Amino acid sequence: MNIIRSGKIAQLPPEIQEQLNQRLANHESSTPLLKWLNALPEVRAVMDREFDGKIIVRQNLHAWMHGGYAEWRRLREAREIVERLHRDSNELTKVADGSVVNITAQWLAVRYVVAMKQRTGRGAKDGEAWERMRECCHDVLALQRSEHLAQRLELDRERLDWVSRKVGELKMEEGRTTGGCELATGKSPEPAASKACPTSEPGPGGRPPGE
């Protein structure tokens, strides 16, 4: 979920924010960054319109580094992990293609990797770090169970489709077999009971003719 930010730098055009984030990622110091920002016509226009002409100061830059820039770094790290997964594991890519469940699981797994790295890297004690990892593992296991259930449902659906096709084929074959006489003669076959043997009228004395 995107966080709505209201600071000075948060109101700047996205392309300027991107340039600033790139320069921050290159460890550029605040003095040249502030000089560069406040000299841009686009920045001055936003400051005049939204902040009564006030300039961007070091405090604004510090707030951005712990807000918008930090979020930008997290997203970039997650994107790099996804790209690495797709590049190094063709099989994983094939499995994920066309499956919403697998794509979602992959995306969430990447987010968990980034989140665990951040949470365990903030000077937490060993016990706290392990507790956080157990919480994340519990969520991942729940996700895996959901994924396996979706896969079983998909297999059941495919099996039902196969059975339906086979039943349809058998019915068609049965129809061709029972209707073969009609197709060959153009007439419906007469029931066996309707066929009577020819008889002759009895002669005088109850004898057949000619006796």
C-alpha positions in Angstrom: 0.0 0.0 0.0 1.4 3.4 -1.0 1.8 5.9 1.8 0.5 9.5 1.1 3.3 11.9 2.1 2.9 15.6 2.6 6.5 16.9 2.9 8.1 19.3 0.5 10.1 16.7 -1.5 7.0 14.4 -1.6 5.2 17.1 -3.6 7.9 17.3 -6.3 7.4 15.7 -9.7 8.2 12.0 -9.8 11.1 12.4 -12.2 12.9 14.8 -9.8 12.3 12.4 -6.9 13.8 9.6 -9.0 16.9 11.7 -9.7 17.2 12.7 -6.1 16.9 9.0 -5.0 19.6 8.0 -7.5 22.0 10.7 -6.2 21.2 9.7 -2.6 22.0 6.0 -3.5 25.3 7.3 -4.8 26.0 8.7 -1.3 26.0 12.3 -2.5 26.1 14.8 0.4 23.3 17.0 1.4 24.9 20.4 0.6 25.2 19.9 -3.2 21.8 18.1 -3.3 20.0 21.0 -1.6 21.7 23.5 -3.9 20.7 21.5 -7.0 17.1 21.0 -5.8 16.4 24.6 -4.9 17.9 25.8 -8.2 15.4 23.8 -10.4 12.5 25.8 -11.9 10.1 22.9 -11.2 11.1 22.9 -7.5 10.7 26.6 -7.2 7.3 26.4 -8.8 6.1 23.8 -6.3 7.6 25.7 -3.3 5.8 28.9 -4.4 2.5 27.2 -5.0 2.4 24.9 -1.9 4.8 26.3 0.7 4.7 30.1 0.3 8.1 30.2 -1.5 10.0 28.5 1.2 13.1 26.5 0.1 13.9 22.9 0.8 16.2 22.6 3.8 18.3 19.9 5.4 15.5 18.8 7.7 13.3 18.2 4.7 16.0 16.1 3.1 16.5 14.1 6.3 12.8 13.4 6.5 12.7 12.2 2.9 15.7 9.9 3.4 13.8 8.1 6.2 10.5 8.2 4.3 10.2 8.3 0.5 13.8 7.4 -0.2 13.7 4.4 2.3 10.6 3.1 0.5 12.2 3.6 -2.8 15.2 1.5 -1.7 13.0 -1.3 -0.4 11.1 -1.5 -3.7 14.4 -1.4 -5.7 15.8 -4.2 -3.6 12.7 -6.3 -4.1 12.7 -5.7 -7.8 16.4 -6.7 -8.0 15.6 -10.0 -6.2 12.8 -10.7 -8.5 15.0 -10.1 -11.5 17.7 -12.3 -10.1 15.2 -15.1 -9.5 13.9 -14.9 -13.1 17.4 -14.8 -14.5 18.9 -17.6 -12.5 15.9 -20.0 -12.3 14.2 -20.6 -15.7 12.2 -23.4 -14.1 10.7 -21.1 -11.5 9.8 -18.7 -14.2 8.0 -21.4 -16.2 6.1 -22.5 -13.1 5.1 -18.9 -12.3 3.9 -18.1 -15.8 0.1 -18.3 -16.1 -0.5 -19.1 -12.4 -1.8 -16.3 -10.3 -1.1 -18.3 -7.1 2.5 -18.9 -8.0 3.1 -15.3 -9.1 1.6 -14.1 -5.9 3.6 -16.5 -3.7 6.8 -15.5 -5.5 6.0 -11.8 -5.0 5.2 -12.2 -1.3 8.2 -14.4 -0.7 10.4 -11.6 -2.1 8.7 -9.1 0.2 9.3 -11.3 3.2 13.0 -11.6 2.3 13.4 -7.9 2.2 11.3 -7.4 5.4 13.2 -10.0 7.4 16.5 -8.5 6.3 15.4 -5.1 7.5 13.9 -6.2 10.8 16.8 -8.5 11.7 19.4 -5.9 10.7 18.3 -3.1 13.1 20.4 -4.1 16.1 17.8 -6.4 17.5 18.8 -9.0 20.1 19.1 -12.6 19.0 16.0 -13.7 20.8 13.9 -10.9 19.2 15.4 -11.7 15.8 14.5 -15.3 16.0 11.0 -14.5 17.2 10.5 -12.2 14.2 11.7 -14.9 11.9 9.3 -17.4 13.4 6.5 -15.0 12.8 7.5 -14.7 9.1 7.9 -18.4 8.8 4.4 -19.0 10.1 3.0 -16.7 7.5 5.0 -18.3 4.7 3.8 -21.8 5.8 0.2 -20.5 5.7 0.8 -19.2 2.2 2.2 -22.5 1.1 -0.8 -24.4 2.4 -3.1 -22.1 0.5 -1.0 -22.6 -2.6 -1.1 -26.4 -2.3 -4.9 -26.3 -1.8 -5.2 -24.2 -5.0 -3.0 -26.7 -6.9 -5.2 -29.6 -5.7 -8.3 -27.9 -6.8 -6.8 -27.2 -10.2 -5.9 -30.9 -10.6 -9.4 -31.9 -9.5 -10.9 -29.6 -12.1 -8.6 -31.0 -14.9 -9.6 -34.6 -13.8 -13.3 -33.7 -13.9 -12.9 -32.2 -17.4 -11.1 -35.4 -18.6 -13.9 -37.6 -17.2 -16.5 -35.4 -18.9 -14.8 -35.7 -22.2 -14.5 -39.4 -22.0 -18.2 -39.8 -21.1 -19.1 -37.7 -24.1 -16.9 -39.8 -26.4 -18.6 -43.0 -25.1 -22.0 -41.6 -25.6 -21.1 -40.6 -29.2 -19.7 -44.1 -29.9 -22.8 -45.7 -28.4 -25.0 -43.6 -30.6 -23.1 -44.6 -33.7 -23.3 -48.3 -32.8 -27.1 -48.4 -32.1 -27.9 -46.2 -35.1 -25.9 -48.1 -37.7 -28.9 -49.8 -39.3 -30.8 -46.6 -39.7 -27.8 -44.9 -41.4 -27.3 -47.8 -43.8 -31.0 -48.4 -44.9 -32.6 -45.1 -44.2 -35.3 -47.0 -42.4 -35.9 -47.8 -38.8 -35.3 -51.5 -38.0 -38.5 -53.3 -37.4 -39.0 -55.0 -34.0 -38.4 -58.8 -34.1 -42.0 -59.4 -32.8 -43.5 -57.7 -35.8 -42.0 -60.1 -38.3 -44.6 -62.9 -38.9 -43.9 -66.1 -40.9 -46.1 -66.5 -44.1 -49.1 -68.8 -43.7 -51.5 -70.6 -46.2 -55.3 -70.8 -46.0 -56.3 -74.4 -45.0 -58.0 -76.5 -47.7 -61.2 -78.6 -47.4 -61.3 -80.8 -44.4 -58.7 -78.7 -42.7 -56.0 -80.0 -45.0 -53.4 -77.7 -46.6 -54.0 -77.1 -50.3 -52.6 -79.7 -52.6 -53.2 -82.6 -50.3 
